[in-house]
Amino acid sequence: MNASFVQAAPFLWLLLAVALEIGGTYLLKLSDGMSRRIMGAGGIVLVMGAFAALAKAIEGMDLSVAYAVWGGAGLVITAVIGALVFGQRIRPAGWLGILLVVCGVVALKLV
């Protein structure tokens, strides 16, 4: 197997984990408190897939980095989707919090 692919595999699993988590959270929002059961079930399945992909990612990378990137990226992208798709307002303090999350993830990766 190609050495560069083996090195990139944990990051690809992490990217998949982030995408599945965001998709699952989006479907859970669309489920309207689980009153739309198909959306809710789809959301649960995607979130479970996100945990499975995260488990594969941490086989090849530090847990602290993987979890921080997964959680941070999920939080930031979900907040932006909430604002753009659902019209949810992010106040200046919320944007500051998002900036701090991004800085924390970057600092964790650099240290």
C-alpha positions as CSV (number, residue, x, y, z in Angstrom):
1,M,0.0,0.0,0.0
2,N,1.2,3.5,-0.8
3,A,3.0,5.1,2.2
4,S,1.5,8.5,1.6
5,F,-2.0,7.0,1.6
6,V,-1.3,5.2,4.9
7,Q,-0.1,8.5,6.4
8,A,-3.2,10.3,5.1
9,A,-5.7,7.6,6.1
10,P,-6.3,8.9,9.7
11,F,-7.0,12.4,8.4
12,L,-9.4,11.0,5.8
13,W,-11.2,9.1,8.5
14,L,-11.3,12.3,10.6
15,L,-12.7,14.2,7.7
16,L,-15.4,11.6,7.2
17,A,-16.2,11.7,10.9
18,V,-16.7,15.5,10.8
19,A,-18.9,15.2,7.7
20,L,-21.0,12.5,9.2
21,E,-21.4,14.4,12.4
22,I,-22.5,17.5,10.6
23,G,-24.9,15.6,8.4
24,G,-26.3,13.8,11.4
25,T,-26.8,17.0,13.4
26,Y,-28.5,18.6,10.4
27,L,-30.9,15.7,10.1
28,L,-31.6,15.7,13.8
29,K,-32.6,19.4,13.5
30,L,-34.8,18.6,10.5
31,S,-36.5,15.8,12.6
32,D,-38.3,18.5,14.6
33,G,-37.7,16.9,18.0
34,M,-37.9,13.3,16.5
35,S,-41.5,14.0,15.3
36,R,-40.2,13.2,11.7
37,R,-38.8,9.8,12.6
38,I,-37.1,9.0,9.3
39,M,-35.0,12.2,9.6
40,G,-34.3,11.4,13.2
41,A,-33.3,7.9,12.5
42,G,-31.1,9.0,9.7
43,G,-29.5,11.5,12.0
44,I,-28.8,8.9,14.6
45,V,-27.3,6.5,12.0
46,L,-25.0,9.3,10.7
47,V,-23.8,10.2,14.2
48,M,-23.1,6.6,14.9
49,G,-21.1,6.5,11.7
50,A,-19.2,9.6,12.8
51,F,-18.1,7.8,16.0
52,A,-17.0,4.8,14.0
53,A,-15.0,7.0,11.6
54,L,-13.5,8.8,14.6
55,A,-12.5,5.4,16.1
56,K,-10.7,4.6,12.9
57,A,-9.0,8.0,12.8
58,I,-7.6,7.6,16.3
59,E,-5.9,4.4,15.4
60,G,-3.3,6.5,13.5
61,M,-3.3,9.9,15.3
62,D,-3.3,11.3,18.8
63,L,-6.7,11.1,20.5
64,S,-6.4,14.7,21.7
65,V,-5.8,16.1,18.3
66,A,-8.5,14.0,16.6
67,Y,-11.2,14.7,19.2
68,A,-10.3,18.5,19.2
69,V,-10.5,18.7,15.5
70,W,-13.7,16.6,15.3
71,G,-15.5,18.5,18.0
72,G,-14.2,21.9,17.0
73,A,-14.9,21.6,13.3
74,G,-18.3,20.1,14.0
75,L,-19.1,23.0,16.3
76,V,-17.9,25.7,14.0
77,I,-19.5,24.3,10.8
78,T,-22.8,23.4,12.6
79,A,-23.0,27.0,14.0
80,V,-22.5,28.5,10.5
81,I,-25.0,26.1,9.0
82,G,-27.5,27.1,11.7
83,A,-27.0,30.7,10.8
84,L,-27.1,30.2,7.0
85,V,-29.8,27.6,6.7
86,F,-32.0,28.1,9.8
87,G,-31.6,31.8,10.2
88,Q,-30.1,31.4,13.7
89,R,-28.3,34.5,14.9
90,I,-24.7,34.2,16.1
91,R,-24.0,37.2,18.4
92,P,-20.6,38.8,18.6
93,A,-19.8,36.8,21.8
94,G,-20.6,33.6,19.8
95,W,-18.3,34.5,17.0
96,L,-15.6,35.2,19.6
97,G,-16.2,31.7,21.1
98,I,-15.9,30.2,17.6
99,L,-12.6,32.0,17.1
100,L,-11.4,30.7,20.5
101,V,-12.3,27.1,19.5
102,V,-10.4,27.4,16.3
103,C,-7.4,28.9,18.0
104,G,-7.5,26.1,20.6
105,V,-7.6,23.4,18.0
106,V,-4.7,25.1,16.1
107,A,-2.7,25.5,19.3
108,L,-3.2,21.9,20.3
109,K,-2.0,20.7,16.9
110,L,1.1,23.0,17.1
111,V,2.1,22.1,20.6
